[in-house]
Amino acid sequence: MQFDDNADLDTSEVKDVRGSRIPGGRATIGGGLVGIIALIMGLLFGVGPEQLGLSSGDEEPAPAASSVNQVQQACRKGQDANAREDCRTVAVVNSTQDFWRQEFTRRGGQYGPASTVFFTGRVNTACGAATSAVGPFYCPADRQVYLDLGFFDELRTKFGASGGPFAQAYVVAHEYGHHIQNLTGTLQRAQDGLQGANSNAVKVELQADCYAGVWAHNATRTPDESTGRPLITRLTDQDIRDGLDAAAAVGDDRIQEKFQGRVTPESWTHGSAEQRRQWFYQGYRTGDMAQCNTFR
């Protein structure tokens, strides 16, 4: 994956609070890629929020570090995105929102943007307090994506994904898929509390995978608003394979097999490895969000 060296990055779309620890709030698990792990552990083994890495609301405040807002200083140009992981994530956020903004306009709608929050340790959200153990997640109450960049290493080391820059981009695009669902009214279908291979929770997650694929299909042809040129100049077949591999690595069946030693489809909330691969590729192959109807 390659970015236009001369493109301007829009860091206003990212809030960087790394180095700050924000206590308090009730524990929540909000649609993240690995929230299923916390659910499995909680439901099967009865562990509390402290063991899951979630806030139970009684922590003492920790002093904030002075390293916040790193991206505002370091991530100015596309060449920074080609050199730094955090700047690359800023560029992916920019590209994703450029595409969806233009897609909504093309369809006669209006896109409402979502910020991405970089954090370490713990973060407060309008959906409650959470820690890095939850994984990346989207909070519909404040329309923000929350991401500890350390998850990208865990995606490779804990979940067995091949890694690579586009695997990281897939994670970001998946969470923005939830934002699209929030704007279009489909995200609430997952709030019925049901689980299982045919549940609305699974269908919502698979649709977010498909939307990530739709963005990937269009990424190298979506003009950046500041330059008129695509921010992402190259995606290779290997990049797409890395994205497909990352999607499969966080399938419910693979996670359950790894962390509980057996597969229980009746408790699925995100879909199988094959389903996740299939729906990401469906979006990538067609480039059309209308082909992402997982609720048929």
N, C-alpha and C positions, 0 to 999 in steps of 0.2 A: 504494500500500500504506500503510495507516494502522494505528497501534497505539493501544491504550487508554492515554490520557495518564496515568491514575491507577494503572496496573498497576505492581507491583513487579518489577524485573528481577532474575533470579538470576545474579549474576556468578560464582557458584561453579562454573558449568558452563563457564567460559572461563578459560584461563590466559594472561595477557598478558605476554609476554617481549619485546615490541618494545623496541628500543634495546639489546638484548643480542646479542652475536654469539657463537655457541657452536661451537667448532671440533671437528674430529676425526671419527673413524668412517669406515666404508666407504661408498662412494657407492651409493645405491639410487634406484630410480624406483618409487614405490609407488602406482599406480592413480590418479594425479592427472589432472585434465582435460587438461593439456597435456604430460603425460609423453611422449605420442606424438611431440612435436617433438624431444625429446632422443633418443628411439629412432631417429627418422628420420636425424637428424644423425649419430648414432654409427654406425649401420649403413651409411649410404651414403657418408659422408665420412671416417669413421675418426677423428673428433675425440675427444680425451680428456676426462676429467671436468672439467678446469679450464675448457675452452671451453664445456662444457654448463652451467657454473655449479654443478656438483656437487662435493662434498668428495672429495678424493683421500686424505685422512687425514693430511696433513703440514703443515697450516696452523699458524701460531703463534697462541696465544690473543690475542684483542683485549679491551681493557677493557670491562666492562659499563657501560652508561649508567644513569642514575638514573631513567629515564622508564618503567620497567617498572610493570605493574599500573595502567595508566591507566584501564582500564575499571572497576576496583573503586571508583575515586574519582568517575568522571564518569557512570557508567551506573547510575542508581538507579531511574528511573521510565520508563514508556512514553513520556512526553513527551521524554525524552532520546533514545529510539530514533527518534522523529520528527524529531529535530534533528541527530543525529550518525551518521556511517556506522558507526563501530565499535560504538556502542550499538545501532544497528539490527541488526547482525550478532549481537550478544548476544541480542536479542529473537527473532531467527529461530531461533537455537539453542534457546532456551527453548521456543518454539512447536513446533518440530520434535520435541523430546524429550517435550513434553507429549502430543503426538499419539501417538507410538509407544509411550509408556508406557501410555497408555489403550487403545491398540489391542491390545497384547500381553495386557493384563489381560482385555479383552473376549474374546480368543481362548483364554483359559485358560493363558496363559504369563506369564513374568516378564521385563520389559525390564531389561537392564543398561546403564546410561548411558555415554555417551562424552563426554569433554571436547573442547573446541576450543582449540587453541593459536594465538594470534596471535604472529607473529614477523616479524622483518625480517632480510634477508640470509641467514643460515644457522641451521639448527636441528638438534639431535640428537634422534633418535627411537629407539625400540626396533627399528625396521626399518633403521637406519643414519642417516647424516648426509645432509642435502639442503639446497639453497638455493632461493631464490624462483624460479629458472629452471624448476624442476620443476612449478610450479603447485600449486594446492590438492591435497591428497592425504589419504588415510586409512591409518593404520598399524594393521593388525589385531593386531600383537604387543603394543601398549600401549593399543589401543582409543581412539585419539585422532585427531581431524581437525586437520590443520595448514594454516594459511592466512596468507599474506602479503596484507594488504588491498590492496596495490598491484596485485594481479592484476586487481582489478575495473576499473581504468583500462586495463590491457592487453587485457581482454576487448573493450573498445570500440575502442581505438586500434590494436591489432595484429591482432585477429581480426574486426573489423568488426561486432560486435554493436551493437544500438541502445542498450544500456546500460539504466540505470534501476534503482531499488531492488529490483524483483522479479527482475531478471536476476541480481543478487547473491544474492538469497535462493535462486534455483534452484541456484546453485553449491554453497551450503551444504547444501541439502536433498539434492543428488546425493551428496555425500560421506557424509551420514548414511544414504543408501540403501546404501552399502557397509557401514556398520556393521550395518544390519539383515541384510544378507547374511552378515556374519560371525556374527551371533547365530543365524541360521537354518541355517548350514552350506553356503550356496551360493557364498560368496566363493571358497572353495578350488578351485572348478571352473576358475577362470582361471589356476591355477598349473601348468597342463600345458605351458606354454611355447609353445603354438601360436598362430599369427596367421592373419588372413584374415577375410573377410566373414562366414563361418559359424562362426568359432571361438568357443570358450567365453569367451575374453577379451571379445569383442564382446558376447556375450549377457549377460555380467555387467554391463557398462557400460550396456547398454540397460535392463536391469532396474533399475539404480540410477536411471536417468532416470524410469522408470515410478513407482518409489517416491517420487521427488520430486514427481511429479504427484499421487500419492495424498495426500501431505501437503497440497499446495496446495488440493486439492478440499475438504479437511476443516479447513483452517486457521482459517476464520472461524467455525467452530462447535465448536472444541475449547476447553473451559473451562480457563482458567489455574488452577492449584491454589491460588494465593494469594487470588484474587478470586472464582473461580467464573464469571468472564466470559471470553470469548475475548480473548487478548492481541492478536491481529490482528483489527481491527474491519472492515476493508474491503480487498477485492481487486477491481480493476477489470478490464474486458476488456483494456485496454491493458497492465496488469501481466502478464496471461497471455501476451499477444503478445510482450512483452519476454522472458518466460521461454522461449517457443518459439524466439524468435530467438537467444537465447543458446545453447540446446541445438544449434541448427543450426550456429552459428558455430564450434563445436568438433567438428564432424563430421570424421572422418578424411579424407574426400574434399576438403573445403574447406581443411583444414590442409595436406594434401599438395600441392594445386594451388598454394597460396600460397607454400609454402616449398621445394618441389622442382620445381614446374612441371608435374607430371603426377600422375595418380591411379593408385595401385597397390593394388587391393583385396586382393591376396594378403598385404599387410603390415598390414592394418587391425587395430587393437586396441580401437577404441571405437565403430565404426559410422559410417555415412554421416550427413550432415546431415538427410536425410529420415527415416532410421530414428530418429534421436535426437528429432526433432520428434514423430514418430508415437508413440513410446513414452512420452514425457512427456505427450502429450495423452491417450493411453490411460489413464494413471493419473489424470489430472485429470478426464477425462470420467466414469470409473467410480467413483473414490474407493475402490477395492477392491484390496488388495494381491494377492488371489487372481487378479486379471486381469493380473498382471505376469509370467506365466510365459513368458519369452523362450526357454526351452530346449525348447519343443515341437518 
